[in-house]
Amino acid sequence: MKYFAAIVIAALIISTAIGLVFRWDISVAQKNVYRLDRWAGAVTHCTITIQGMERAGSLQPFNLDCETK
């Protein structure tokens, strides 16, 4: 009986993790980011704003200006 409870609890934890991982779908196009929430059906549009000069291959700080559509 204790093995059955452990299997059920493990299955619940795994299914919750899988559900959370596959909740959002993200698409990037140039300086735009679109995020689809598969549970609620909401689409969020974000614009990437890079601070400072753009240089190829460098990590730079950026902002995401997002709004839900």
C-alpha positions as CSV (number, residue, x, y, z in Angstrom):
1,M,0.0,0.0,0.0
2,K,2.8,2.4,0.8
3,Y,4.3,1.8,-2.7
4,F,1.0,2.6,-4.3
5,A,0.8,6.0,-2.5
6,A,4.5,6.8,-3.5
7,I,3.7,6.0,-7.1
8,V,0.6,8.2,-7.1
9,I,2.4,11.1,-5.5
10,A,5.3,10.8,-7.9
11,A,2.9,10.7,-10.9
12,L,1.2,13.9,-9.6
13,I,4.5,15.7,-9.2
14,I,5.7,14.6,-12.7
15,S,2.4,15.5,-14.4
16,T,2.4,18.9,-12.7
17,A,6.0,19.6,-13.8
18,I,5.2,18.6,-17.4
19,G,2.1,20.8,-17.4
20,L,4.1,23.8,-16.2
21,V,6.9,23.3,-18.7
22,F,4.6,23.2,-21.7
23,R,2.3,26.0,-20.6
24,W,3.9,28.7,-22.6
25,D,5.0,28.8,-26.3
26,I,7.5,31.6,-27.1
27,S,8.3,32.9,-30.6
28,V,11.0,35.5,-31.4
29,A,11.0,37.6,-34.5
30,Q,13.7,40.2,-34.8
31,K,13.1,42.6,-31.8
32,N,9.7,41.2,-31.0
33,V,8.8,38.4,-28.6
34,Y,5.4,36.7,-28.6
35,R,4.3,34.5,-25.7
36,L,1.3,32.3,-26.0
37,D,-0.3,31.1,-22.7
38,R,-1.8,27.7,-23.7
39,W,-4.0,27.5,-20.6
40,A,-5.6,30.9,-20.8
41,G,-5.2,31.5,-24.5
42,A,-3.7,34.9,-23.9
43,V,-1.0,36.3,-26.3
44,T,1.6,38.7,-24.9
45,H,3.6,40.9,-27.3
46,C,7.0,42.1,-26.0
47,T,9.4,44.5,-27.7
48,I,13.1,44.1,-26.9
49,T,14.9,47.4,-26.2
50,I,18.7,47.0,-26.1
51,Q,20.5,49.5,-23.9
52,G,23.7,51.0,-25.3
53,M,25.4,50.2,-28.6
54,E,24.8,47.0,-30.4
55,R,27.9,44.8,-30.9
56,A,27.8,41.4,-32.4
57,G,28.6,38.7,-29.9
58,S,28.4,40.8,-26.8
59,L,26.0,40.4,-23.9
60,Q,24.2,43.6,-23.2
61,P,21.4,44.6,-20.8
62,F,18.0,44.8,-22.4
63,N,14.4,45.6,-21.4
64,L,11.2,43.9,-22.4
65,D,8.2,46.2,-22.9
66,C,5.2,43.8,-22.8
67,E,1.5,44.1,-23.3
68,T,-1.2,41.4,-23.3
69,K,-3.4,41.3,-26.4
